[in-house]
Amino acid sequence: MKPKKNLITRKDLMKDTSAPYWVIAHMTLTNQLPRIHKAMGKGDSNIYHPHAIQIVKDYLKRNEDNHE
């Protein structure tokens, strides 16, 4: 079964936003990212809503502005 094009995984979020793994993990664990499917165990991936890309970009920009 091939994944659909509109499904966004953690790897896609990292690629599209240049965010490190731990930022995505933190935002997922603190429920800051909307998910279409919540992983139920090993081998199952979180599937994020397309809005998650902009949320991560905004988060990174906000943190970048605070460190200047």
C-alpha positions, 0 to 999 in steps of 0.5 A: 500500500503506497501512502497518499501524497497529502499525508505528512509524516515527521520526516516530511515536517523536518524536510519542509521546515528545516526543523530538527527532530527534537522540535517536532517531537516536543511539539507533538508531545505537547499537542501543539501540532494537529494530527490526522492519525495518532501513532498507536505503537511501533511501526505506526506513524503520526500523520500530521494535518497540512497546517502543521507545516505553518505551525512549525515555521511560526514556532521556529520564527518566534523562538529565533526572534526571542534569541536575538 
